[in-house]
Amino acid sequence: MSTHLSNSESTEPVGRRSRRARSEPERQGRRSRAGSGRRDADDRDDAVPEHDDAVPEPDGAGGRTRRGAQSGRVGRSARAARKKKSRQGRAAAAKGARSGRRSAEEPAPQAGGARRSRRSASADGRLDPVSRFSASALRRVTVLGDRPGQVVYSLAEQSRRKRGTYILGTLFGLFGVALVALLGMLAYQFFSPADVDRNHVTQIVAPPEGHTTLQPDLYHAQEQQEIFDPIVQRPEDGEPLTEEEVFDSAEKLKLDDFELTLRESEVTDACTGVVWGDEIAQTLADGSCASAARGVYRDADETYVAQFTLFDLADADASAAASEALGPGTAPGFVLPLNTEIDGLQKGYSQATSQVMGHYLAVFWVARTDGGEPEDDDSMATLNVVAMDAAVSVYEKVRDTASDDEG
């Protein structure tokens, strides 16, 4: 009996070692196939130690036999308890692993719609319009969201460049207009008749205070005639007028029984000082008037008076402009009388004729000495014709110039 028990005890550890030697996959498979039966057997094994602990230990050999059997049962119960705890731990670990795998396999809620959309799109090989629009919008928002500062800066820089281009173009346009205007002014000054004599500058002189503002009741302007073509332009080296040059050959003017005698004369380089009126003064200045001569003629009875005024301008065009400015159709203005004591040149009726004679302008102004109205005869017309002989010096200038050209 003792020998049998010893063999039983010696063989039991060998069985336990063989069970531990089994691989983990086999134990898991065995547990999965007979899990419920093993749990029942373990429950029964767990109840054995409680029953064996109540048996009194006998004395002698029989007691030793019973104690050996009891210790074997206690060992088996302890091992069974450890295996149960091990199974419970492994079951808990397996449950946790299964839960982890399910969590890993389960997609995120946010991306679930996108994955389902991709799966549905890949199923038939086409992308629905909503998904295509969403993807395109997402890409645009993402690009702008990654660098909003750079995009805003680029737009602002482009706007500044456009404004700079517009401003630069405007400045260039204004510069071009100013340049054209400047060139035009220079060309006008270069080719203007007033600038033929570049060494002479005409200053505008204000008329004396209290001067008369008498304008002739009848004014007649004669244009340039072919006879004065030789002196159509003043020479650059031309000398100013002198009293001898103008009046030596014109001290007496006579036609039939009508005779006029020079009483007063003067020559001045201030052309604008012998006229009144802003327009005629400016016209003489623009025409580069170099000098002016005035002479007063009267008859023997001192019934009539005639004043001859000669302007030396740059050319015939300047003379024509001044002749027009003296007319009644322009702004008020006319020549001033040399003798302020003669009533006929201060008030009353008078007549005047202007003649463009090349670069000279001759003005013949006649009236009755008392300023009265003309009579019914032709005396005023005859007086005007006689006064025109005062410009004899100009005809002499034409003769001399023509002779020089022929020679």
C-alpha positions as CSV (number, residue, x, y, z in Angstrom):
1,M,0.0,0.0,0.0
2,S,2.8,2.4,0.9
3,T,4.6,1.5,-2.2
4,H,1.6,2.2,-4.4
5,L,1.1,5.6,-2.7
6,S,4.7,6.5,-3.3
7,N,4.4,5.6,-7.0
8,S,1.3,7.7,-7.2
9,E,3.0,10.6,-5.6
10,S,6.1,10.2,-7.8
11,T,4.0,10.0,-11.0
12,E,1.9,13.0,-10.3
13,P,4.7,15.6,-10.8
14,V,5.6,14.1,-14.0
15,G,2.0,14.7,-15.3
16,R,2.2,18.3,-14.2
17,R,5.5,18.8,-16.0
18,S,4.0,17.2,-19.1
19,R,1.1,19.6,-18.9
20,R,3.3,22.7,-18.5
21,A,5.4,21.5,-21.5
22,R,2.4,21.9,-23.8
23,S,2.4,24.9,-26.0
24,E,0.3,27.9,-25.3
25,P,-1.7,27.5,-28.5
26,E,-2.7,23.9,-27.5
27,R,-3.8,25.1,-24.1
28,Q,-5.9,27.9,-25.6
29,G,-7.5,25.5,-28.0
30,R,-8.2,23.0,-25.3
31,R,-9.7,25.6,-23.1
32,S,-11.9,26.8,-26.0
33,R,-13.1,23.3,-26.7
34,A,-13.8,22.1,-23.1
35,G,-14.0,25.4,-21.3
36,S,-17.3,24.7,-19.7
37,G,-16.3,21.1,-18.5
38,R,-13.0,22.3,-17.1
39,R,-14.7,24.9,-15.1
40,D,-17.0,22.3,-13.5
41,A,-14.0,20.1,-12.7
42,D,-12.1,23.0,-11.2
43,D,-15.1,23.8,-9.0
44,R,-15.1,20.3,-7.7
45,D,-11.3,20.4,-7.1
46,D,-11.7,23.6,-5.2
47,A,-14.1,21.9,-2.9
48,V,-11.8,19.0,-2.0
49,P,-9.4,20.8,0.3
50,E,-12.2,22.0,2.5
51,H,-13.4,18.4,2.9
52,D,-9.9,17.0,3.6
53,D,-9.1,19.6,6.1
54,A,-11.9,18.2,8.4
55,V,-10.4,14.7,8.5
56,P,-8.3,14.1,11.6
57,E,-4.8,13.0,11.1
58,P,-4.2,9.3,12.3
59,D,-1.2,8.0,14.0
60,G,1.3,5.5,12.7
61,A,1.9,4.3,9.2
62,G,-1.8,4.7,8.4
63,G,-1.6,8.3,9.5
64,R,1.4,8.9,7.4
65,T,-0.4,7.4,4.4
66,R,-3.4,9.6,5.0
67,R,-1.2,12.7,5.5
68,G,0.5,12.0,2.2
69,A,-2.8,11.6,0.4
70,Q,-4.1,14.7,2.1
71,S,-1.0,16.7,1.1
72,G,-1.4,15.5,-2.5
73,R,-5.0,16.7,-2.5
74,V,-4.0,20.1,-1.0
75,G,-1.3,20.5,-3.6
76,R,-3.7,19.6,-6.4
77,S,-6.2,22.2,-5.0
78,A,-3.6,24.9,-4.9
79,R,-2.5,24.2,-8.4
80,A,-6.1,24.2,-9.5
81,A,-6.6,27.6,-7.8
82,R,-3.5,29.0,-9.5
83,K,-4.7,27.6,-12.9
84,K,-8.1,29.2,-12.4
85,K,-6.5,32.6,-11.6
86,S,-4.2,32.2,-14.6
87,R,-7.2,31.3,-16.8
88,Q,-9.1,34.4,-15.5
89,G,-6.1,36.7,-16.2
90,R,-5.7,35.2,-19.7
91,A,-9.4,35.6,-20.4
92,A,-9.3,39.2,-19.2
93,A,-6.2,39.9,-21.4
94,A,-7.9,38.2,-24.4
95,K,-11.0,40.3,-23.9
96,G,-8.9,43.5,-23.7
97,A,-7.1,42.5,-26.9
98,R,-10.3,41.8,-28.7
99,S,-11.7,45.2,-27.5
100,G,-8.5,46.9,-28.7
101,R,-8.7,45.2,-32.1
102,R,-12.3,46.3,-32.5
103,S,-11.4,49.9,-31.5
104,A,-8.5,49.9,-34.0
105,E,-10.7,48.4,-36.8
106,E,-13.5,50.8,-36.1
107,P,-12.9,54.1,-38.2
108,A,-12.9,57.6,-36.6
109,P,-16.3,59.3,-36.7
110,Q,-15.0,62.3,-38.5
111,A,-13.3,60.4,-41.3
112,G,-16.0,57.8,-41.6
113,G,-18.0,59.7,-44.2
114,A,-15.0,60.4,-46.3
115,R,-13.9,56.7,-46.2
116,R,-17.4,55.5,-47.0
117,S,-17.4,58.1,-49.9
118,R,-14.1,56.8,-51.1
119,R,-15.3,53.2,-50.8
120,S,-18.5,54.0,-52.6
121,A,-16.5,55.9,-55.3
122,S,-14.1,53.0,-55.7
123,A,-16.9,50.5,-56.0
124,D,-18.1,51.9,-59.4
125,G,-14.9,53.8,-60.3
126,R,-16.7,57.2,-60.4
127,L,-16.7,60.2,-58.0
128,D,-20.0,61.8,-57.2
129,P,-20.3,65.6,-57.9
130,V,-20.7,66.4,-54.2
131,S,-17.5,64.6,-53.2
132,R,-15.6,66.2,-56.2
133,F,-16.8,69.7,-55.2
134,S,-16.0,69.1,-51.5
135,A,-12.5,67.9,-52.3
136,S,-11.8,70.9,-54.6
137,A,-13.1,73.4,-52.1
138,L,-11.1,71.7,-49.3
139,R,-7.9,72.1,-51.4
140,R,-8.6,75.8,-52.1
141,V,-9.3,76.5,-48.4
142,T,-6.3,74.5,-47.4
143,V,-4.0,76.4,-49.7
144,L,-5.3,79.8,-48.6
145,G,-5.3,78.7,-45.0
146,D,-1.7,77.6,-45.0
147,R,-0.5,81.1,-46.2
148,P,-3.2,83.8,-45.9
149,G,-0.6,86.5,-45.0
150,Q,1.3,85.8,-48.2
151,V,-1.8,85.8,-50.4
152,V,-3.0,89.1,-48.9
153,Y,0.5,90.6,-49.2
154,S,0.7,89.5,-52.9
155,L,-2.7,91.1,-53.7
156,A,-1.7,94.4,-51.9
157,E,1.6,94.4,-53.8
158,Q,-0.2,94.0,-57.2
159,S,-2.6,96.8,-56.3
160,R,0.3,99.1,-55.4
161,R,2.1,98.2,-58.7
162,K,-1.1,99.0,-60.7
163,R,-1.5,102.4,-58.9
164,G,2.2,103.1,-59.5
165,T,1.8,102.3,-63.2
166,Y,-1.2,104.6,-63.5
167,I,0.5,107.5,-61.7
168,L,3.7,107.0,-63.7
169,G,1.7,107.0,-67.0
170,T,-0.2,110.2,-65.9
171,L,3.1,111.9,-65.0
172,F,4.6,111.0,-68.4
173,G,1.5,112.3,-70.1
174,L,1.7,115.6,-68.3
175,F,5.4,115.8,-69.1
176,G,4.7,115.2,-72.7
177,V,2.1,117.9,-72.9
178,A,4.3,120.4,-71.1
179,L,7.2,119.5,-73.4
180,V,5.0,120.1,-76.5
181,A,3.8,123.4,-75.1
182,L,7.3,124.5,-74.4
183,L,8.5,123.6,-77.9
184,G,5.6,125.3,-79.4
185,M,6.3,128.5,-77.5
186,L,9.9,128.4,-78.4
187,A,9.0,127.9,-82.1
188,Y,6.6,130.7,-81.9
189,Q,9.2,133.0,-80.4
190,F,11.8,131.9,-82.9
191,F,9.7,132.4,-86.0
192,S,7.4,135.2,-84.7
193,P,7.8,138.4,-86.6
194,A,8.2,140.2,-83.3
195,D,11.4,138.5,-82.8
196,V,13.1,139.4,-86.0
197,D,14.9,142.2,-84.2
198,R,16.0,140.2,-81.2
199,N,18.1,143.0,-79.7
200,H,15.1,145.2,-79.1
201,V,12.6,144.8,-76.3
202,T,9.6,147.1,-76.3
203,Q,8.5,148.3,-72.9
204,I,4.9,149.2,-72.2
205,V,4.7,152.8,-71.0
206,A,1.5,154.1,-69.3
207,P,0.0,157.2,-70.9
208,P,0.1,160.5,-69.0
209,E,-2.6,161.2,-66.5
210,G,-5.6,163.1,-67.8
211,H,-4.9,162.2,-71.4
212,T,-7.7,162.3,-73.9
213,T,-9.6,159.3,-74.9
214,L,-10.8,160.7,-78.2
215,Q,-11.2,158.2,-81.0
216,P,-11.8,159.3,-84.7
217,D,-15.4,159.2,-85.9
218,L,-14.2,157.8,-89.2
219,Y,-11.3,155.3,-89.4
220,H,-10.0,153.7,-92.6
221,A,-7.2,151.1,-92.7
222,Q,-5.2,150.4,-95.9
223,E,-3.4,147.1,-96.2
224,Q,0.1,146.4,-97.5
225,Q,0.7,147.3,-101.1
226,E,3.2,145.8,-103.5
227,I,5.2,149.0,-103.7
228,F,6.4,148.5,-100.1
229,D,7.7,144.9,-100.6
230,P,11.4,145.9,-100.5
231,I,10.9,147.1,-96.9
232,V,8.5,144.3,-95.7
233,Q,11.0,143.4,-92.9
234,R,13.1,145.6,-90.8
235,P,16.9,144.9,-91.1
236,E,18.6,143.5,-88.0
237,D,21.0,146.4,-88.1
238,G,18.3,149.0,-88.7
239,E,18.7,152.3,-86.9
240,P,15.9,154.0,-85.0
241,L,14.0,156.8,-86.6
242,T,15.2,160.4,-86.3
243,E,13.5,163.7,-86.8
244,E,15.8,164.7,-89.7
245,E,15.1,161.4,-91.5
246,V,11.4,161.7,-91.1
247,F,10.6,165.4,-91.3
248,D,13.4,167.1,-93.4
249,S,11.7,166.2,-96.6
250,A,8.2,166.8,-95.2
251,E,8.2,170.3,-93.6
252,K,5.6,171.6,-96.1
253,L,2.7,169.6,-97.5
254,K,0.8,171.1,-100.5
255,L,-2.0,170.1,-102.8
256,D,-3.4,172.7,-105.2
257,D,-4.3,175.7,-103.0
258,F,-4.2,173.7,-99.8
259,E,-0.9,173.9,-97.8
260,L,0.1,172.5,-94.4
261,T,3.2,173.4,-92.4
262,L,5.1,171.4,-89.8
263,R,4.7,173.1,-86.4
264,E,5.9,170.4,-83.9
265,S,7.7,167.1,-84.1
266,E,9.4,164.5,-82.0
267,V,10.9,161.0,-82.2
268,T,10.8,158.5,-79.3
269,D,11.9,154.9,-78.7
270,A,8.9,154.4,-76.3
271,C,6.3,153.5,-78.9
272,T,3.7,152.6,-76.3
273,G,4.0,156.1,-74.8
274,V,2.4,157.7,-77.7
275,V,-0.9,155.7,-77.6
276,W,-3.6,155.0,-75.0
277,G,-5.4,151.6,-74.6
278,D,-4.1,148.3,-73.4
279,E,-4.6,146.4,-76.6
280,I,-2.8,148.7,-79.0
281,A,0.1,149.1,-76.5
282,Q,0.4,145.3,-76.2
283,T,0.3,144.9,-80.0
284,L,3.1,147.4,-80.5
285,A,5.1,145.6,-77.8
286,D,4.5,142.2,-79.5
287,G,5.5,143.8,-82.8
288,S,8.9,144.9,-81.4
289,C,8.2,148.5,-82.1
290,A,11.6,150.2,-82.0
291,S,10.7,153.9,-82.4
292,A,7.9,156.3,-83.2
293,A,7.8,159.7,-84.8
294,R,5.0,162.4,-84.5
295,G,4.5,165.7,-86.3
296,V,1.7,168.3,-86.1
297,Y,0.8,170.2,-89.3
298,R,-1.5,173.3,-89.5
299,D,-2.7,175.5,-92.4
300,A,-2.0,179.2,-92.7
301,D,-5.4,180.1,-91.3
302,E,-5.1,177.6,-88.5
303,T,-8.5,176.3,-89.5
304,Y,-7.4,172.7,-89.9
305,V,-4.9,170.4,-88.1
306,A,-3.2,167.2,-89.1
307,Q,-1.0,164.8,-87.0
308,F,1.3,162.3,-88.6
309,T,2.5,159.3,-86.6
310,L,5.0,156.7,-87.9
311,F,5.7,153.4,-86.1
312,D,8.8,151.3,-86.9
313,L,7.9,147.7,-86.3
314,A,9.5,144.4,-87.0
315,D,7.7,143.5,-90.3
316,A,4.6,144.0,-92.3
317,D,2.6,141.5,-90.3
318,A,3.3,143.4,-87.1
319,S,2.3,146.7,-88.8
320,A,-1.0,145.1,-90.0
321,A,-1.8,143.9,-86.5
322,A,-1.2,147.4,-85.0
323,S,-3.4,148.9,-87.7
324,E,-6.2,146.6,-86.8
325,A,-5.8,147.3,-83.1
326,L,-6.4,151.0,-83.7
327,G,-9.7,150.4,-85.4
328,P,-13.1,151.0,-83.6
329,G,-14.0,147.3,-83.7
330,T,-11.4,146.5,-81.1
331,A,-10.8,147.5,-77.5
332,P,-10.7,151.3,-77.0
333,G,-7.4,152.9,-77.8
334,F,-5.7,155.3,-80.3
335,V,-2.8,157.6,-80.7
336,L,-2.3,160.5,-78.3
337,P,-2.1,164.1,-79.6
338,L,1.4,165.7,-79.6
339,N,-0.2,169.1,-78.8
340,T,-2.7,168.9,-76.1
341,E,-3.8,172.5,-76.6
342,I,-5.5,171.9,-79.9
343,D,-9.2,171.3,-79.3
344,G,-9.7,169.3,-82.6
345,L,-7.4,166.6,-81.2
346,Q,-9.0,166.5,-77.8
347,K,-12.7,166.6,-78.5
348,G,-15.2,166.9,-81.4
349,Y,-15.2,165.3,-84.8
350,S,-12.1,163.8,-86.5
351,Q,-11.1,161.4,-89.2
352,A,-8.1,159.0,-89.4
353,T,-6.4,156.7,-92.0
354,S,-3.7,154.1,-91.4
355,Q,-1.4,152.8,-94.0
356,V,0.7,149.6,-93.8
357,M,4.0,150.5,-95.5
358,G,6.2,147.5,-95.1
359,H,7.5,147.3,-91.6
360,Y,6.3,150.8,-91.0
361,L,2.8,151.9,-89.9
362,A,1.7,155.4,-90.8
363,V,-1.3,157.0,-89.1
364,F,-2.9,160.2,-90.5
365,W,-5.3,162.0,-88.2
366,V,-7.1,165.2,-89.3
367,A,-9.7,167.5,-87.8
368,R,-10.9,171.1,-87.7
369,T,-8.9,173.1,-85.2
370,D,-12.0,173.9,-83.1
371,G,-13.2,170.3,-83.2
372,G,-16.3,171.3,-85.2
373,E,-18.2,169.2,-87.7
374,P,-17.0,169.2,-91.3
375,E,-18.6,171.4,-93.8
376,D,-20.6,170.2,-96.8
377,D,-17.6,170.6,-99.1
378,D,-14.7,168.2,-99.6
379,S,-12.2,170.1,-97.4
380,M,-11.8,167.3,-94.9
381,A,-11.1,164.7,-97.7
382,T,-8.6,167.0,-99.3
383,L,-6.9,167.6,-95.9
384,N,-6.6,163.9,-95.4
385,V,-4.9,163.4,-98.8
386,V,-2.5,166.3,-98.2
387,A,-1.5,164.8,-94.8
388,M,-0.5,161.5,-96.4
389,D,2.4,163.2,-98.1
390,A,4.1,163.4,-94.6
391,A,5.3,159.8,-95.1
392,V,7.6,160.8,-97.9
393,S,10.6,159.5,-95.9
394,V,9.1,156.0,-96.2
395,Y,9.0,156.2,-100.0
396,E,12.6,157.4,-100.0
397,K,13.4,154.3,-97.9
398,V,11.7,152.1,-100.5
399,R,13.7,153.7,-103.3
400,D,17.0,153.3,-101.5
401,T,16.4,149.7,-100.5
402,A,15.4,148.7,-104.0
403,S,18.5,150.4,-105.4
404,D,20.7,148.5,-103.0
405,D,19.1,145.2,-103.9
406,E,19.6,145.8,-107.6
407,G,23.2,146.9,-107.1
